[in-house]
Amino acid sequence: MDQDEIAVIIPCFNEAQTIGKVVDDFHRELPEATVYVYDNASTDATAAIAMKHGATVRHEPRRGKGNVCRQMFRDIDAACYLMVDGDDTYPAEAAKGLCAPIIDKKADMVVGDRLSNGTYAKANRRAFHGLGNNLVRAMIKWIYGYEYADVMTGYRAMSKPFVKTFPVLSEGFQIETELSIHAVDRRWRIADVPVEYRDRPEGSVSKLDTVKDGLKVIAMIGTLFKDYRPLKFFSLVALIFCIGGLCAGMPVVTEYLATGLVPRFPTAILAAALMFTAAISLATGFILDAVAKVERKQWELRVYRQTEED
């Protein structure tokens, strides 16, 4: 384990064009920090270039940013973790501003906000990325009641207790959404720091598939919603089935009250089945909510132990 005050952690896949500059920039801005580059089975010279520029290089063969972050969080021991992409889209000049609230123990996660100052919308040339970010922000606000300035940013600083008690579930680019939701649900202290965003240099290619990875992000939000807020999730499911049962059953009941007959017997069975399913969903929500509360208490105790170790 490496005992550092600040660890700059950079997950990389085929970033040979930019990684040298990124490492040099963060060495310049944070000379006291250790810069880690985790090479995610690159097919170019990313690892060699990073090592030549003085980074501590490690290798993660399992493809996907989530897999890389999981291993980084396990391996590295530091008071502050500054995560940044290796594509030279985030300014190293903002590093001290992101790390300061963590070092001063005023925040547990600091988000590098690209959206508030308009630089992301101006510089990013990839279609629908801004729309996807806004959609995820809206979903998190609706479910959790917290409005992020920027959810999908890859530039953020985190405290040791936050990192060491964070269970990484995702494998790919869902990791930013997972970090954001975990911070809100577990009531960590969150801060936003506006940063200037610049698009990738000419010849550098993004690994993010807008549609495929966007659907994975939405699926991750649904999964975490079910796991973190089961009562709310299954109550909504129950409401949907209940509405379906009422729509199917009301004409049958009305006809029965008027004639005393039930000529549409299959529809009556369908309505009863939908209402029964709604009741089962609601009961499932109550049971899983009790389980989630026990798990949350155990997690809180783990955080206390981790904080005491620091």
N, C-alpha and C positions, 0 to 999 in steps of 0.2 A: 504494500500500500504506500502511496506517495503522499507525504504530509506537506501540503501546499496551502498557502493562504488563498490564492486564486488559481483555478484551473480553467484554461481556455480549451474547450472541447469542440472538435471540428469533425463531424462525420463526413466522409468523402467517398464519392464514387466517380472515377474518371474526371478529375478536376486538375489535370496536369497543367493546363493553360493558366490557371489562376492561383493555385495553392501556394506557390512560392511567395507571391505578393501578399497573400492573406497572412501567412505565417510571419513575414517580415513586419507587416503593419501592426500586428498584435504584440510582437516582441518590442516594437518601438513604443507603443502606447502603454503597455503593461510589462515593463522590464522585470518586475518581481514575480510575474506569473509563469507557470509552466504551460506550454502550448502542446496539446495532445492532438494528433491527427490519427483518426481511426479509419484505415483504408478498408473499404467494403468490397473486397475482391475486384479492385480496379484492373482493367486490361491495358492501362497506359502507365506512365511513369509517375503517377501521383505520389506514391509512397517514397520513391527515391528522391524526388524533388523536395518533398516536405522534410525528409531527413537531412538533405543537403543544406536546407535553410534553418536548421537547428530545432526542428520540432521533435517531440517524442512520438515515434510512430508505432502504432499497434495495428493488428490485423483482425478483422471480423469477417469470416467467410460466409455467414448467413446474410443473404441479400435483404436489404430493406432498412430504412432509416430507423424504424422502431427497434429492430434487432441490434443495430449499432448503439443506440442510446441505452438500451438495457445493459449491454456489456460495459459501456462507459461508466454508467452509474454504479455498477458493481465494482469495477476495478479501481476507480480513482477516489481518493480521499482528500477533500479540500473544504475550506470554510465557505467558498463561493465558487459556483460552477457557472461559467459564461459559455453558453452554447451559441455557435454561429455556423452558418453554412460556409463551405469552402469555395463558393463561386464568385466571391468579391462583389457581392451586391449590397453588403452592409458595411458601414464605415467603422473602422477601428477607433476613430476619434471619439465615438460615443461609448466606448467600453467602460471608462471610469464612471460615467454617469449611470450606467446600468448596474455596475458592481457596488457603488457607494451605498444604496439603501440596504443591500444584503450585508455588507461588512459592518454597517452601523446598526444592524439588527432592527431596521425599521420596516422591512418587507421580507417576504419569503420567496416571492417570484416577481421579477421585474420584466415587463414585456417591452420589447423594442417596437414601438408603434410607428408603422410606415404610412398609415392612412390619414392621420389627422392633419398633417402638413401638406398633403396632396402629392408628395413625391412618387408614391407607388402608382397612382393613377396616371401620372405624367410619364414615368419612365418605363413601366411594364408594358410590353408589346404583345403579351400573350392573351388571347381572347378568353373572356368569361372568368378569369382569375379573380378580378375584383367582385364580380357578381357572386361567385362561390363564397368568397370571404364574407360578404354581407349576409348571405343566406345562413351560413354557420353562426355568425354573430346573432342573427335574429332568432335562430332556434335555441341557442344557449340562453338568451334573454328571456324567451318565453318559458323555457323549462325551469331555469334556475333563478331568474329575476336579476341577473347581473349582466351589465352591458360592457363588453370589451371594446376597446378602441380598435384592436387588431388581434384576431384569433390565430391566423395561420402564419404569423411571422416566425422565422427560424432563428431570430436573434433575441435571446432572453437570458437573464441571470437568475440563479436559484440558490437557496441556502442548503446547507448539508442536511438538516432534518427533513426538508422537503424532498430532496433527492433520495435519501436513504430509506424513506418510508413510502416511496412512490412505486406502486406495482405496475410495471410496463406490460400492457396487454397487446398492444398493436405491433405489427411487423413493419409497416411502411410509413407513408407520409401522414398517417392518421395521428402520429405521435404529438404534433403540436396541438391538435384538438383535444387529445387525451390529457395532456398537461394542463390545458386551460380549464377543462371541465373538472378535473381532480382538484385544482386549486380553489375553484368556486365551491364545489360540493363539500370539501373538507375545511372550508372557511380559513384558508391561508390568507395572509396579508398580501395583497396584490398591488403593484404600482405600474404605471405606464410612463415610459420615457420616449418622446418623439425622436425618431432617427431619420436621417436622410437615406432614401433608397435610390440605388442606381441599377439599371438593368445589366444583365450579363454582357461582358464584352463580346465583340464580333467573333464568331467561331465557337463560342462556348454554348453547349446545348443543355437545356433543362431536362431532367429525368422525370419530371412530374407529368403524368397523363391526366389532363383536365377532367375528362369524363370518367374514366376508370377509377382514378384516385379520388375524385369528388364523390362518387357513389360509395366508396369505402369509408370516406369521412362521415357521410350521412348515416351509414350503417353503424359506425362506431358511436355516434351520438345516440342512436336508438339503443344500442347495447348498454352503454353506460347509464342512460336514462332508466332502463329496466333494472340494472344492478344497484344504482345509487338511490333511486326514488321508486321502488317497486309499487307502493300503494298508489301513487299518482299515475304511474304507467298503466297498471291493471285496472284502475278506476276508469281511465279513458277507454280501455278495451271493453270493459263492462258496459260503459255508456253506449258504445257503438252497437254492441249486440242487443242492448236493451231497446235502442231506437229501431233496430231492424225487427225485433220481436213485436214492438208496438205497431209498426207499420203493417206487418203481416197479420197481426192478431186483431186489430181494431175492427176491420170489416167483418171478420168472423163473429166477434162478440156482438157487434151491432145487428148483424143478421139473426143471430140466435135470440137476442132480446126481442126482435120484431116478430119472428116466426116460430121460435122454439126449436128450430132445426139447425143442424150443422152440416150443410150440404158440401162444403169445401173442407173435408176432413184432413187431407194432406197439408193444407195451409195451416190448419189449426195445430197439427203436429209440429210443423216448421216453427211456428210462433212460440210454442212451448219449449222447443229445443233451444231456440235463440235466447229466451229468457232464462232457461236453466244454465246455459253457457255464460250468460252475464253474471249470474249469481256465483258460479264457480270461479270466474275471473276475479270478482271482487273478494271472495274468500282467499284466493291465491295471493292477492295483493296484501291483505292483512297479515297473512302468515309470513310472507317474504319480507314485509316491512319489519316485523319483529326480529327476524334473522338479521336483517341489515343493521338494525339498531345495536344488536349484540356485537356484530362485526365492527361497527363504528367505535364502540366503547373499547374494544381490544386494540383497534388501531390508534386511538387516542393515547392509550397506555404505552404503546410502542413509541409514539412521538415523544412522550415524556422521558422515556428511557434514553432515547437518542439525544435529546436535548441535554440531559444530565451528563452524558458521555462527552459532549462538547465542552 
